[in-house]
Amino acid sequence: MLRLTTVIMAALLSFPAVAGEGADITLRHLYAGTSEAGIGELDARADAEARFGKGLLQFT
């Protein structure tokens, strides 16, 4: 039973985390160096991911 649990946990941990659109917007503007445009684009979104991305762009 312990082996089965270990195998299942290893399989679940191997899946990459799924990021949403707010993270994609943040990364795009972070890599391009267009923080101001990214902040403006993330202002229109109200989810937690967009708020985090906005804070990250404001910090950099």
Biopython code that builds the backbone (N, CA, C, O; Angstrom):
import numpy as np
from Bio.PDB.StructureBuilder import StructureBuilder

atoms = [
    (1, "MET", "N", (0.824, -1.198, 0.000)),
    (1, "MET", "CA", (0.000, 0.000, 0.000)),
    (1, "MET", "C", (0.865, 1.258, 0.000)),
    (1, "MET", "O", (0.553, 2.237, -0.679)),
    (2, "LEU", "N", (1.941, 1.223, 0.758)),
    (2, "LEU", "CA", (2.836, 2.384, 0.825)),
    (2, "LEU", "C", (3.487, 2.649, -0.528)),
    (2, "LEU", "O", (3.667, 3.801, -0.922)),
    (3, "ARG", "N", (3.838, 1.583, -1.233)),
    (3, "ARG", "CA", (4.443, 1.760, -2.554)),
    (3, "ARG", "C", (3.470, 2.411, -3.523)),
    (3, "ARG", "O", (3.844, 3.294, -4.295)),
    (4, "LEU", "N", (2.216, 1.968, -3.477)),
    (4, "LEU", "CA", (1.198, 2.533, -4.352)),
    (4, "LEU", "C", (0.997, 4.016, -4.056)),
    (4, "LEU", "O", (0.892, 4.823, -4.979)),
    (5, "THR", "N", (0.942, 4.373, -2.795)),
    (5, "THR", "CA", (0.783, 5.766, -2.407)),
    (5, "THR", "C", (1.973, 6.594, -2.871)),
    (5, "THR", "O", (1.803, 7.713, -3.355)),
    (6, "THR", "N", (3.164, 6.052, -2.727)),
    (6, "THR", "CA", (4.373, 6.752, -3.168)),
    (6, "THR", "C", (4.362, 6.966, -4.676)),
    (6, "THR", "O", (4.724, 8.044, -5.148)),
    (7, "VAL", "N", (3.961, 5.978, -5.419)),
    (7, "VAL", "CA", (3.907, 6.092, -6.880)),
    (7, "VAL", "C", (2.874, 7.143, -7.298)),
    (7, "VAL", "O", (3.132, 7.949, -8.191)),
    (8, "ILE", "N", (1.722, 7.131, -6.658)),
    (8, "ILE", "CA", (0.682, 8.106, -6.990)),
    (8, "ILE", "C", (1.140, 9.523, -6.665)),
    (8, "ILE", "O", (0.930, 10.439, -7.460)),
    (9, "MET", "N", (1.759, 9.709, -5.511)),
    (9, "MET", "CA", (2.241, 11.045, -5.127)),
    (9, "MET", "C", (3.336, 11.520, -6.081)),
    (9, "MET", "O", (3.355, 12.692, -6.460)),
    (10, "ALA", "N", (4.234, 10.642, -6.469)),
    (10, "ALA", "CA", (5.294, 11.007, -7.405)),
    (10, "ALA", "C", (4.706, 11.402, -8.757)),
    (10, "ALA", "O", (5.186, 12.338, -9.396)),
    (11, "ALA", "N", (3.682, 10.701, -9.186)),
    (11, "ALA", "CA", (3.045, 11.027, -10.464)),
    (11, "ALA", "C", (2.343, 12.375, -10.394)),
    (11, "ALA", "O", (2.413, 13.159, -11.341)),
    (12, "LEU", "N", (1.672, 12.651, -9.293)),
    (12, "LEU", "CA", (0.975, 13.935, -9.152)),
    (12, "LEU", "C", (1.951, 15.101, -9.068)),
    (12, "LEU", "O", (1.684, 16.172, -9.613)),
    (13, "LEU", "N", (3.065, 14.906, -8.399)),
    (13, "LEU", "CA", (4.045, 15.978, -8.262)),
    (13, "LEU", "C", (4.825, 16.229, -9.550)),
    (13, "LEU", "O", (5.444, 17.283, -9.702)),
    (14, "SER", "N", (4.802, 15.281, -10.468)),
    (14, "SER", "CA", (5.552, 15.454, -11.703)),
    (14, "SER", "C", (4.810, 16.307, -12.734)),
    (14, "SER", "O", (5.415, 16.765, -13.704)),
    (15, "PHE", "N", (3.495, 16.526, -12.534)),
    (15, "PHE", "CA", (2.745, 17.359, -13.463)),
    (15, "PHE", "C", (3.111, 18.826, -13.251)),
    (15, "PHE", "O", (3.196, 19.278, -12.109)),
    (16, "PRO", "N", (3.326, 19.567, -14.317)),
    (16, "PRO", "CA", (3.658, 20.983, -14.150)),
    (16, "PRO", "C", (2.448, 21.772, -13.654)),
    (16, "PRO", "O", (1.300, 21.407, -13.906)),
    (17, "ALA", "N", (2.726, 22.832, -12.961)),
    (17, "ALA", "CA", (1.654, 23.698, -12.484)),
    (17, "ALA", "C", (1.042, 24.425, -13.674)),
    (17, "ALA", "O", (1.748, 24.811, -14.605)),
    (18, "VAL", "N", (-0.235, 24.603, -13.640)),
    (18, "VAL", "CA", (-0.940, 25.256, -14.732)),
    (18, "VAL", "C", (-1.145, 26.717, -14.362)),
    (18, "VAL", "O", (-1.805, 27.036, -13.373)),
    (19, "ALA", "N", (-0.575, 27.589, -15.165)),
    (19, "ALA", "CA", (-0.709, 29.024, -14.922)),
    (19, "ALA", "C", (-1.831, 29.571, -15.792)),
    (19, "ALA", "O", (-2.093, 29.064, -16.883)),
    (20, "GLY", "N", (-2.472, 30.584, -15.308)),
    (20, "GLY", "CA", (-3.570, 31.194, -16.033)),
    (20, "GLY", "C", (-3.124, 32.337, -16.917)),
    (20, "GLY", "O", (-1.930, 32.559, -17.123)),
    (21, "GLU", "N", (-4.091, 33.050, -17.430)),
    (21, "GLU", "CA", (-3.818, 34.135, -18.361)),
    (21, "GLU", "C", (-3.084, 35.296, -17.692)),
    (21, "GLU", "O", (-2.263, 35.959, -18.326)),
    (22, "GLY", "N", (-3.375, 35.544, -16.416)),
    (22, "GLY", "CA", (-2.686, 36.619, -15.703)),
    (22, "GLY", "C", (-1.189, 36.386, -15.629)),
    (22, "GLY", "O", (-0.403, 37.323, -15.765)),
    (23, "ALA", "N", (-0.791, 35.142, -15.414)),
    (23, "ALA", "CA", (0.636, 34.808, -15.377)),
    (23, "ALA", "C", (1.269, 34.961, -16.749)),
    (23, "ALA", "O", (2.405, 35.421, -16.862)),
    (24, "ASP", "N", (0.543, 34.578, -17.793)),
    (24, "ASP", "CA", (1.071, 34.726, -19.149)),
    (24, "ASP", "C", (1.293, 36.194, -19.497)),
    (24, "ASP", "O", (2.307, 36.549, -20.098)),
    (25, "ILE", "N", (0.350, 37.035, -19.122)),
    (25, "ILE", "CA", (0.482, 38.477, -19.372)),
    (25, "ILE", "C", (1.679, 39.026, -18.614)),
    (25, "ILE", "O", (2.470, 39.795, -19.160)),
    (26, "THR", "N", (1.809, 38.628, -17.349)),
    (26, "THR", "CA", (2.924, 39.102, -16.530)),
    (26, "THR", "C", (4.259, 38.696, -17.129)),
    (26, "THR", "O", (5.158, 39.526, -17.260)),
    (27, "LEU", "N", (4.397, 37.435, -17.491)),
    (27, "LEU", "CA", (5.661, 36.966, -18.060)),
    (27, "LEU", "C", (5.981, 37.660, -19.372)),
    (27, "LEU", "O", (7.130, 38.027, -19.619)),
    (28, "ARG", "N", (4.980, 37.840, -20.206)),
    (28, "ARG", "CA", (5.208, 38.485, -21.503)),
    (28, "ARG", "C", (5.769, 39.890, -21.313)),
    (28, "ARG", "O", (6.736, 40.272, -21.972)),
    (29, "HIS", "N", (5.162, 40.656, -20.414)),
    (29, "HIS", "CA", (5.608, 42.030, -20.205)),
    (29, "HIS", "C", (6.899, 42.095, -19.383)),
    (29, "HIS", "O", (7.695, 43.018, -19.554)),
    (30, "LEU", "N", (7.104, 41.139, -18.511)),
    (30, "LEU", "CA", (8.332, 41.106, -17.730)),
    (30, "LEU", "C", (9.528, 40.839, -18.630)),
    (30, "LEU", "O", (10.558, 41.502, -18.514)),
    (31, "TYR", "N", (9.391, 39.871, -19.525)),
    (31, "TYR", "CA", (10.494, 39.539, -20.432)),
    (31, "TYR", "C", (10.716, 40.620, -21.486)),
    (31, "TYR", "O", (11.847, 40.832, -21.924)),
    (32, "ALA", "N", (9.656, 41.302, -21.894)),
    (32, "ALA", "CA", (9.784, 42.338, -22.916)),
    (32, "ALA", "C", (10.253, 43.668, -22.338)),
    (32, "ALA", "O", (10.678, 44.553, -23.081)),
    (33, "GLY", "N", (10.177, 43.814, -21.013)),
    (33, "GLY", "CA", (10.585, 45.065, -20.383)),
    (33, "GLY", "C", (9.532, 46.152, -20.490)),
    (33, "GLY", "O", (9.857, 47.337, -20.419)),
    (34, "THR", "N", (8.294, 45.773, -20.656)),
    (34, "THR", "CA", (7.203, 46.740, -20.793)),
    (34, "THR", "C", (6.283, 46.659, -19.575)),
    (34, "THR", "O", (5.105, 46.317, -19.684)),
    (35, "SER", "N", (6.848, 46.981, -18.421)),
    (35, "SER", "CA", (6.099, 46.860, -17.167)),
    (35, "SER", "C", (4.869, 47.745, -17.129)),
    (35, "SER", "O", (3.810, 47.309, -16.679)),
    (36, "GLU", "N", (4.992, 48.984, -17.595)),
    (36, "GLU", "CA", (3.852, 49.918, -17.549)),
    (36, "GLU", "C", (2.674, 49.397, -18.371)),
    (36, "GLU", "O", (1.524, 49.487, -17.941)),
    (37, "ALA", "N", (2.960, 48.860, -19.539)),
    (37, "ALA", "CA", (1.889, 48.308, -20.376)),
    (37, "ALA", "C", (1.269, 47.077, -19.713)),
    (37, "ALA", "O", (0.060, 46.867, -19.799)),
    (38, "GLY", "N", (2.092, 46.271, -19.057)),
    (38, "GLY", "CA", (1.587, 45.091, -18.370)),
    (38, "GLY", "C", (0.701, 45.449, -17.193)),
    (38, "GLY", "O", (-0.315, 44.799, -16.948)),
    (39, "ILE", "N", (1.092, 46.493, -16.461)),
    (39, "ILE", "CA", (0.275, 46.945, -15.335)),
    (39, "ILE", "C", (-1.084, 47.412, -15.835)),
    (39, "ILE", "O", (-2.113, 47.105, -15.233)),
    (40, "GLY", "N", (-1.086, 48.149, -16.929)),
    (40, "GLY", "CA", (-2.349, 48.603, -17.512)),
    (40, "GLY", "C", (-3.225, 47.455, -17.976)),
    (40, "GLY", "O", (-4.444, 47.483, -17.806)),
    (41, "GLU", "N", (-2.598, 46.446, -18.562)),
    (41, "GLU", "CA", (-3.363, 45.294, -19.045)),
    (41, "GLU", "C", (-3.905, 44.453, -17.889)),
    (41, "GLU", "O", (-5.005, 43.907, -17.981)),
    (42, "LEU", "N", (-3.146, 44.350, -16.814)),
    (42, "LEU", "CA", (-3.590, 43.561, -15.666)),
    (42, "LEU", "C", (-4.610, 44.308, -14.820)),
    (42, "LEU", "O", (-5.347, 43.680, -14.059)),
    (43, "ASP", "N", (-4.673, 45.634, -14.932)),
    (43, "ASP", "CA", (-5.683, 46.409, -14.202)),
    (43, "ASP", "C", (-7.099, 46.003, -14.592)),
    (43, "ASP", "O", (-8.011, 46.065, -13.767)),
    (44, "ALA", "N", (-7.287, 45.593, -15.832)),
    (44, "ALA", "CA", (-8.615, 45.238, -16.323)),
    (44, "ALA", "C", (-9.097, 43.896, -15.761)),
    (44, "ALA", "O", (-10.287, 43.586, -15.820)),
    (45, "ARG", "N", (-8.176, 43.113, -15.222)),
    (45, "ARG", "CA", (-8.532, 41.796, -14.680)),
    (45, "ARG", "C", (-8.703, 41.894, -13.173)),
    (45, "ARG", "O", (-8.053, 42.718, -12.529)),
    (46, "ALA", "N", (-9.570, 41.064, -12.601)),
    (46, "ALA", "CA", (-9.870, 41.157, -11.169)),
    (46, "ALA", "C", (-9.490, 39.895, -10.393)),
    (46, "ALA", "O", (-9.826, 39.786, -9.214)),
    (47, "ASP", "N", (-8.803, 38.947, -11.016)),
    (47, "ASP", "CA", (-8.477, 37.722, -10.293)),
    (47, "ASP", "C", (-7.190, 37.878, -9.479)),
    (47, "ASP", "O", (-6.435, 38.833, -9.661)),
    (48, "ALA", "N", (-6.963, 36.938, -8.596)),
    (48, "ALA", "CA", (-5.809, 37.000, -7.698)),
    (48, "ALA", "C", (-4.494, 36.897, -8.464)),
    (48, "ALA", "O", (-3.503, 37.518, -8.079)),
    (49, "GLU", "N", (-4.478, 36.132, -9.525)),
    (49, "GLU", "CA", (-3.262, 35.974, -10.313)),
    (49, "GLU", "C", (-2.865, 37.291, -10.976)),
    (49, "GLU", "O", (-1.682, 37.623, -11.045)),
    (50, "ALA", "N", (-3.842, 38.028, -11.455)),
    (50, "ALA", "CA", (-3.563, 39.328, -12.074)),
    (50, "ALA", "C", (-3.072, 40.322, -11.026)),
    (50, "ALA", "O", (-2.181, 41.125, -11.306)),
    (51, "ARG", "N", (-3.634, 40.279, -9.842)),
    (51, "ARG", "CA", (-3.170, 41.177, -8.774)),
    (51, "ARG", "C", (-1.735, 40.866, -8.389)),
    (51, "ARG", "O", (-0.942, 41.779, -8.161)),
    (52, "PHE", "N", (-1.394, 39.588, -8.314)),
    (52, "PHE", "CA", (-0.027, 39.202, -8.006)),
    (52, "PHE", "C", (0.924, 39.650, -9.112)),
    (52, "PHE", "O", (2.001, 40.177, -8.835)),
    (53, "GLY", "N", (0.525, 39.441, -10.361)),
    (53, "GLY", "CA", (1.353, 39.861, -11.489)),
    (53, "GLY", "C", (1.545, 41.366, -11.527)),
    (53, "GLY", "O", (2.634, 41.852, -11.833)),
    (54, "LYS", "N", (0.492, 42.101, -11.219)),
    (54, "LYS", "CA", (0.583, 43.556, -11.179)),
    (54, "LYS", "C", (1.579, 43.999, -10.108)),
    (54, "LYS", "O", (2.399, 44.887, -10.343)),
    (55, "GLY", "N", (1.503, 43.378, -8.940)),
    (55, "GLY", "CA", (2.452, 43.690, -7.876)),
    (55, "GLY", "C", (3.878, 43.370, -8.268)),
    (55, "GLY", "O", (4.799, 44.119, -7.942)),
    (56, "LEU", "N", (4.066, 42.271, -8.961)),
    (56, "LEU", "CA", (5.400, 41.893, -9.407)),
    (56, "LEU", "C", (5.938, 42.902, -10.408)),
    (56, "LEU", "O", (7.100, 43.301, -10.329)),
    (57, "LEU", "N", (5.097, 43.317, -11.350)),
    (57, "LEU", "CA", (5.546, 44.308, -12.338)),
    (57, "LEU", "C", (5.813, 45.662, -11.692)),
    (57, "LEU", "O", (6.717, 46.383, -12.117)),
    (58, "GLN", "N", (5.042, 46.013, -10.678)),
    (58, "GLN", "CA", (5.286, 47.279, -9.981)),
    (58, "GLN", "C", (6.584, 47.222, -9.190)),
    (58, "GLN", "O", (7.262, 48.237, -9.033)),
    (59, "PHE", "N", (6.929, 46.056, -8.697)),
    (59, "PHE", "CA", (8.152, 45.877, -7.914)),
    (59, "PHE", "C", (9.382, 45.987, -8.779)),
    (59, "PHE", "O", (10.407, 46.507, -8.338)),
    (60, "THR", "N", (9.298, 45.499, -10.025)),
    (60, "THR", "CA", (10.488, 45.488, -10.886)),
    (60, "THR", "C", (10.705, 46.766, -11.605)),
    (60, "THR", "O", (11.668, 46.893, -12.361)),
]
sb = StructureBuilder()
sb.init_structure("model")
sb.init_model(0)
sb.init_chain("A")
sb.init_seg("    ")
for serial, (resi, resn, name, xyz) in enumerate(atoms, 1):
    if name == "N":
        sb.init_residue(resn, " ", resi, " ")
    sb.init_atom(name, np.array(xyz, "f"), 0.0, 1.0, " ", f" {name:<3s}", serial, name[0])
structure = sb.get_structure()
